[in-house]
Amino acid sequence: MSSALINTYESAAKMMAQMLIAARQGAWEKVTELEQSYMLKIEVIKSLEQSLRLQSVVLTTDQN
């Protein structure tokens, strides 16, 4: 797994923790802000995972 993917997962996890804190404080505007950033991180994760899958397929195909 790439370090970029791991770093992005860690960043998303930190955002989730921040959303939980904001929700407990009743700071719903902050929760919404964080949620939007979190969803962008999820899109980055999806893209990185797709890229890794494609690289894996290419490597597997090249070995044959």
Jmol script that loads the backbone (N, CA, C; Angstrom):
load data "model"
ATOM      1  N   MET A   1       0.855  -1.181   0.000  1.00  0.00           N
ATOM      2  CA  MET A   1       0.000   0.000   0.000  1.00  0.00           C
ATOM      3  C   MET A   1       0.895   1.236   0.000  1.00  0.00           C
ATOM      4  N   SER A   2       0.517   2.219  -0.761  1.00  0.00           N
ATOM      5  CA  SER A   2       1.355   3.412  -0.876  1.00  0.00           C
ATOM      6  C   SER A   2       1.258   4.295   0.369  1.00  0.00           C
ATOM      7  N   SER A   3       2.331   5.030   0.602  1.00  0.00           N
ATOM      8  CA  SER A   3       2.333   5.932   1.760  1.00  0.00           C
ATOM      9  C   SER A   3       1.309   7.055   1.570  1.00  0.00           C
ATOM     10  N   ALA A   4       1.085   7.470   0.316  1.00  0.00           N
ATOM     11  CA  ALA A   4       0.083   8.512   0.065  1.00  0.00           C
ATOM     12  C   ALA A   4      -1.301   8.037   0.485  1.00  0.00           C
ATOM     13  N   LEU A   5      -1.609   6.776   0.190  1.00  0.00           N
ATOM     14  CA  LEU A   5      -2.916   6.234   0.561  1.00  0.00           C
ATOM     15  C   LEU A   5      -3.043   6.141   2.083  1.00  0.00           C
ATOM     16  N   ILE A   6      -2.008   5.656   2.722  1.00  0.00           N
ATOM     17  CA  ILE A   6      -2.028   5.542   4.191  1.00  0.00           C
ATOM     18  C   ILE A   6      -2.179   6.924   4.821  1.00  0.00           C
ATOM     19  N   ASN A   7      -1.427   7.901   4.317  1.00  0.00           N
ATOM     20  CA  ASN A   7      -1.521   9.266   4.856  1.00  0.00           C
ATOM     21  C   ASN A   7      -2.921   9.845   4.672  1.00  0.00           C
ATOM     22  N   THR A   8      -3.540   9.540   3.552  1.00  0.00           N
ATOM     23  CA  THR A   8      -4.886  10.051   3.293  1.00  0.00           C
ATOM     24  C   THR A   8      -5.895   9.390   4.216  1.00  0.00           C
ATOM     25  N   TYR A   9      -5.745   8.080   4.458  1.00  0.00           N
ATOM     26  CA  TYR A   9      -6.609   7.399   5.426  1.00  0.00           C
ATOM     27  C   TYR A   9      -6.448   8.011   6.821  1.00  0.00           C
ATOM     28  N   GLU A  10      -5.210   8.280   7.220  1.00  0.00           N
ATOM     29  CA  GLU A  10      -4.962   8.887   8.529  1.00  0.00           C
ATOM     30  C   GLU A  10      -5.598  10.270   8.626  1.00  0.00           C
ATOM     31  N   SER A  11      -5.475  11.038   7.564  1.00  0.00           N
ATOM     32  CA  SER A  11      -6.072  12.373   7.537  1.00  0.00           C
ATOM     33  C   SER A  11      -7.598  12.291   7.643  1.00  0.00           C
ATOM     34  N   ALA A  12      -8.196  11.336   6.936  1.00  0.00           N
ATOM     35  CA  ALA A  12      -9.650  11.152   6.999  1.00  0.00           C
ATOM     36  C   ALA A  12     -10.078  10.749   8.409  1.00  0.00           C
ATOM     37  N   ALA A  13      -9.292   9.892   9.040  1.00  0.00           N
ATOM     38  CA  ALA A  13      -9.616   9.461  10.403  1.00  0.00           C
ATOM     39  C   ALA A  13      -9.560  10.638  11.376  1.00  0.00           C
ATOM     40  N   LYS A  14      -8.587  11.513  11.197  1.00  0.00           N
ATOM     41  CA  LYS A  14      -8.484  12.702  12.055  1.00  0.00           C
ATOM     42  C   LYS A  14      -9.692  13.617  11.854  1.00  0.00           C
ATOM     43  N   MET A  15     -10.129  13.740  10.603  1.00  0.00           N
ATOM     44  CA  MET A  15     -11.319  14.559  10.330  1.00  0.00           C
ATOM     45  C   MET A  15     -12.549  13.977  10.998  1.00  0.00           C
ATOM     46  N   MET A  16     -12.666  12.652  10.970  1.00  0.00           N
ATOM     47  CA  MET A  16     -13.803  11.999  11.631  1.00  0.00           C
ATOM     48  C   MET A  16     -13.796  12.300  13.122  1.00  0.00           C
ATOM     49  N   ALA A  17     -12.614  12.257  13.720  1.00  0.00           N
ATOM     50  CA  ALA A  17     -12.495  12.562  15.149  1.00  0.00           C
ATOM     51  C   ALA A  17     -12.896  14.011  15.421  1.00  0.00           C
ATOM     52  N   GLN A  18     -12.478  14.916  14.534  1.00  0.00           N
ATOM     53  CA  GLN A  18     -12.843  16.323  14.679  1.00  0.00           C
ATOM     54  C   GLN A  18     -14.348  16.523  14.513  1.00  0.00           C
ATOM     55  N   MET A  19     -14.950  15.776  13.588  1.00  0.00           N
ATOM     56  CA  MET A  19     -16.407  15.872  13.407  1.00  0.00           C
ATOM     57  C   MET A  19     -17.138  15.407  14.659  1.00  0.00           C
ATOM     58  N   LEU A  20     -16.647  14.332  15.269  1.00  0.00           N
ATOM     59  CA  LEU A  20     -17.262  13.826  16.489  1.00  0.00           C
ATOM     60  C   LEU A  20     -17.194  14.863  17.603  1.00  0.00           C
ATOM     61  N   ILE A  21     -16.031  15.469  17.761  1.00  0.00           N
ATOM     62  CA  ILE A  21     -15.875  16.509  18.793  1.00  0.00           C
ATOM     63  C   ILE A  21     -16.832  17.673  18.516  1.00  0.00           C
ATOM     64  N   ALA A  22     -16.872  18.121  17.271  1.00  0.00           N
ATOM     65  CA  ALA A  22     -17.755  19.237  16.910  1.00  0.00           C
ATOM     66  C   ALA A  22     -19.221  18.875  17.147  1.00  0.00           C
ATOM     67  N   ALA A  23     -19.610  17.651  16.807  1.00  0.00           N
ATOM     68  CA  ALA A  23     -20.999  17.210  17.017  1.00  0.00           C
ATOM     69  C   ALA A  23     -21.334  17.196  18.501  1.00  0.00           C
ATOM     70  N   ARG A  24     -20.406  16.700  19.302  1.00  0.00           N
ATOM     71  CA  ARG A  24     -20.650  16.670  20.762  1.00  0.00           C
ATOM     72  C   ARG A  24     -20.794  18.071  21.337  1.00  0.00           C
ATOM     73  N   GLN A  25     -20.135  19.038  20.692  1.00  0.00           N
ATOM     74  CA  GLN A  25     -20.217  20.428  21.156  1.00  0.00           C
ATOM     75  C   GLN A  25     -21.414  21.155  20.543  1.00  0.00           C
ATOM     76  N   GLY A  26     -22.114  20.475  19.654  1.00  0.00           N
ATOM     77  CA  GLY A  26     -23.264  21.097  19.004  1.00  0.00           C
ATOM     78  C   GLY A  26     -22.875  22.109  17.936  1.00  0.00           C
ATOM     79  N   ALA A  27     -21.639  22.004  17.445  1.00  0.00           N
ATOM     80  CA  ALA A  27     -21.145  22.933  16.421  1.00  0.00           C
ATOM     81  C   ALA A  27     -21.451  22.357  15.041  1.00  0.00           C
ATOM     82  N   TRP A  28     -22.716  22.390  14.672  1.00  0.00           N
ATOM     83  CA  TRP A  28     -23.178  21.709  13.465  1.00  0.00           C
ATOM     84  C   TRP A  28     -22.651  22.323  12.184  1.00  0.00           C
ATOM     85  N   GLU A  29     -22.410  23.619  12.193  1.00  0.00           N
ATOM     86  CA  GLU A  29     -21.819  24.256  11.012  1.00  0.00           C
ATOM     87  C   GLU A  29     -20.404  23.716  10.782  1.00  0.00           C
ATOM     88  N   LYS A  30     -19.667  23.534  11.872  1.00  0.00           N
ATOM     89  CA  LYS A  30     -18.312  22.970  11.787  1.00  0.00           C
ATOM     90  C   LYS A  30     -18.377  21.515  11.318  1.00  0.00           C
ATOM     91  N   VAL A  31     -19.361  20.761  11.803  1.00  0.00           N
ATOM     92  CA  VAL A  31     -19.531  19.370  11.366  1.00  0.00           C
ATOM     93  C   VAL A  31     -19.739  19.325   9.856  1.00  0.00           C
ATOM     94  N   THR A  32     -20.574  20.211   9.354  1.00  0.00           N
ATOM     95  CA  THR A  32     -20.861  20.261   7.921  1.00  0.00           C
ATOM     96  C   THR A  32     -19.616  20.606   7.121  1.00  0.00           C
ATOM     97  N   GLU A  33     -18.847  21.575   7.609  1.00  0.00           N
ATOM     98  CA  GLU A  33     -17.588  21.958   6.966  1.00  0.00           C
ATOM     99  C   GLU A  33     -16.639  20.761   6.887  1.00  0.00           C
ATOM    100  N   LEU A  34     -16.461  20.111   8.031  1.00  0.00           N
ATOM    101  CA  LEU A  34     -15.562  18.965   8.103  1.00  0.00           C
ATOM    102  C   LEU A  34     -16.054  17.809   7.237  1.00  0.00           C
ATOM    103  N   GLU A  35     -17.358  17.644   7.202  1.00  0.00           N
ATOM    104  CA  GLU A  35     -17.927  16.562   6.400  1.00  0.00           C
ATOM    105  C   GLU A  35     -17.600  16.758   4.919  1.00  0.00           C
ATOM    106  N   GLN A  36     -17.672  17.990   4.457  1.00  0.00           N
ATOM    107  CA  GLN A  36     -17.344  18.269   3.059  1.00  0.00           C
ATOM    108  C   GLN A  36     -15.880  17.952   2.768  1.00  0.00           C
ATOM    109  N   SER A  37     -14.999  18.346   3.679  1.00  0.00           N
ATOM    110  CA  SER A  37     -13.575  18.039   3.510  1.00  0.00           C
ATOM    111  C   SER A  37     -13.337  16.539   3.580  1.00  0.00           C
ATOM    112  N   TYR A  38     -14.060  15.877   4.473  1.00  0.00           N
ATOM    113  CA  TYR A  38     -13.938  14.430   4.617  1.00  0.00           C
ATOM    114  C   TYR A  38     -14.348  13.727   3.321  1.00  0.00           C
ATOM    115  N   MET A  39     -15.433  14.172   2.725  1.00  0.00           N
ATOM    116  CA  MET A  39     -15.899  13.548   1.487  1.00  0.00           C
ATOM    117  C   MET A  39     -14.889  13.732   0.359  1.00  0.00           C
ATOM    118  N   LEU A  40     -14.205  14.865   0.342  1.00  0.00           N
ATOM    119  CA  LEU A  40     -13.145  15.067  -0.643  1.00  0.00           C
ATOM    120  C   LEU A  40     -12.002  14.087  -0.410  1.00  0.00           C
ATOM    121  N   LYS A  41     -11.663  13.857   0.857  1.00  0.00           N
ATOM    122  CA  LYS A  41     -10.615  12.874   1.194  1.00  0.00           C
ATOM    123  C   LYS A  41     -11.026  11.485   0.728  1.00  0.00           C
ATOM    124  N   ILE A  42     -12.280  11.155   0.887  1.00  0.00           N
ATOM    125  CA  ILE A  42     -12.772   9.841   0.459  1.00  0.00           C
ATOM    126  C   ILE A  42     -12.621   9.698  -1.053  1.00  0.00           C
ATOM    127  N   GLU A  43     -12.889  10.765  -1.783  1.00  0.00           N
ATOM    128  CA  GLU A  43     -12.707  10.729  -3.240  1.00  0.00           C
ATOM    129  C   GLU A  43     -11.236  10.522  -3.599  1.00  0.00           C
ATOM    130  N   VAL A  44     -10.344  11.156  -2.848  1.00  0.00           N
ATOM    131  CA  VAL A  44      -8.904  10.967  -3.074  1.00  0.00           C
ATOM    132  C   VAL A  44      -8.528   9.513  -2.791  1.00  0.00           C
ATOM    133  N   ILE A  45      -9.064   8.958  -1.702  1.00  0.00           N
ATOM    134  CA  ILE A  45      -8.791   7.559  -1.359  1.00  0.00           C
ATOM    135  C   ILE A  45      -9.256   6.641  -2.484  1.00  0.00           C
ATOM    136  N   LYS A  46     -10.452   6.876  -2.983  1.00  0.00           N
ATOM    137  CA  LYS A  46     -10.976   6.055  -4.072  1.00  0.00           C
ATOM    138  C   LYS A  46     -10.058   6.127  -5.292  1.00  0.00           C
ATOM    139  N   SER A  47      -9.613   7.324  -5.604  1.00  0.00           N
ATOM    140  CA  SER A  47      -8.739   7.520  -6.755  1.00  0.00           C
ATOM    141  C   SER A  47      -7.398   6.804  -6.559  1.00  0.00           C
ATOM    142  N   LEU A  48      -6.821   6.951  -5.373  1.00  0.00           N
ATOM    143  CA  LEU A  48      -5.544   6.287  -5.089  1.00  0.00           C
ATOM    144  C   LEU A  48      -5.688   4.771  -5.136  1.00  0.00           C
ATOM    145  N   GLU A  49      -6.774   4.257  -4.570  1.00  0.00           N
ATOM    146  CA  GLU A  49      -7.004   2.817  -4.595  1.00  0.00           C
ATOM    147  C   GLU A  49      -7.175   2.314  -6.027  1.00  0.00           C
ATOM    148  N   GLN A  50      -7.903   3.063  -6.837  1.00  0.00           N
ATOM    149  CA  GLN A  50      -8.092   2.689  -8.236  1.00  0.00           C
ATOM    150  C   GLN A  50      -6.747   2.670  -8.958  1.00  0.00           C
ATOM    151  N   SER A  51      -5.942   3.658  -8.707  1.00  0.00           N
ATOM    152  CA  SER A  51      -4.625   3.738  -9.332  1.00  0.00           C
ATOM    153  C   SER A  51      -3.764   2.540  -8.931  1.00  0.00           C
ATOM    154  N   LEU A  52      -3.809   2.182  -7.646  1.00  0.00           N
ATOM    155  CA  LEU A  52      -3.038   1.024  -7.183  1.00  0.00           C
ATOM    156  C   LEU A  52      -3.541  -0.269  -7.820  1.00  0.00           C
ATOM    157  N   ARG A  53      -4.859  -0.388  -7.972  1.00  0.00           N
ATOM    158  CA  ARG A  53      -5.425  -1.577  -8.626  1.00  0.00           C
ATOM    159  C   ARG A  53      -4.958  -1.665 -10.075  1.00  0.00           C
ATOM    160  N   LEU A  54      -4.972  -0.530 -10.774  1.00  0.00           N
ATOM    161  CA  LEU A  54      -4.531  -0.514 -12.165  1.00  0.00           C
ATOM    162  C   LEU A  54      -3.052  -0.872 -12.272  1.00  0.00           C
ATOM    163  N   GLN A  55      -2.243  -0.351 -11.366  1.00  0.00           N
ATOM    164  CA  GLN A  55      -0.819  -0.687 -11.363  1.00  0.00           C
ATOM    165  C   GLN A  55      -0.625  -2.179 -11.124  1.00  0.00           C
ATOM    166  N   SER A  56      -1.416  -2.730 -10.237  1.00  0.00           N
ATOM    167  CA  SER A  56      -1.333  -4.159  -9.936  1.00  0.00           C
ATOM    168  C   SER A  56      -1.691  -4.990 -11.161  1.00  0.00           C
ATOM    169  N   VAL A  57      -2.725  -4.576 -11.876  1.00  0.00           N
ATOM    170  CA  VAL A  57      -3.140  -5.297 -13.086  1.00  0.00           C
ATOM    171  C   VAL A  57      -2.043  -5.220 -14.140  1.00  0.00           C
ATOM    172  N   VAL A  58      -1.459  -4.035 -14.305  1.00  0.00           N
ATOM    173  CA  VAL A  58      -0.396  -3.855 -15.287  1.00  0.00           C
ATOM    174  C   VAL A  58       0.797  -4.728 -14.926  1.00  0.00           C
ATOM    175  N   LEU A  59       1.178  -4.739 -13.653  1.00  0.00           N
ATOM    176  CA  LEU A  59       2.305  -5.560 -13.222  1.00  0.00           C
ATOM    177  C   LEU A  59       2.033  -7.035 -13.451  1.00  0.00           C
ATOM    178  N   THR A  60       0.834  -7.466 -13.122  1.00  0.00           N
ATOM    179  CA  THR A  60       0.453  -8.860 -13.294  1.00  0.00           C
ATOM    180  C   THR A  60       0.460  -9.230 -14.775  1.00  0.00           C
ATOM    181  N   THR A  61      -0.059  -8.344 -15.613  1.00  0.00           N
ATOM    182  CA  THR A  61      -0.104  -8.582 -17.052  1.00  0.00           C
ATOM    183  C   THR A  61       1.302  -8.620 -17.630  1.00  0.00           C
ATOM    184  N   ASP A  62       2.180  -7.721 -17.172  1.00  0.00           N
ATOM    185  CA  ASP A  62       3.549  -7.674 -17.658  1.00  0.00           C
ATOM    186  C   ASP A  62       4.341  -8.922 -17.292  1.00  0.00           C
ATOM    187  N   GLN A  63       3.975  -9.549 -16.201  1.00  0.00           N
ATOM    188  CA  GLN A  63       4.699 -10.752 -15.758  1.00  0.00           C
ATOM    189  C   GLN A  63       4.348 -11.959 -16.589  1.00  0.00           C
ATOM    190  N   ASN A  64       3.239 -11.925 -17.273  1.00  0.00           N
ATOM    191  CA  ASN A  64       2.815 -13.089 -18.083  1.00  0.00           C
ATOM    192  C   ASN A  64       3.437 -13.096 -19.431  1.00  0.00           C
TER     193      ASN A  64
END
end "model"
wireframe off; spacefill off
backbone 0.3
color backbone group
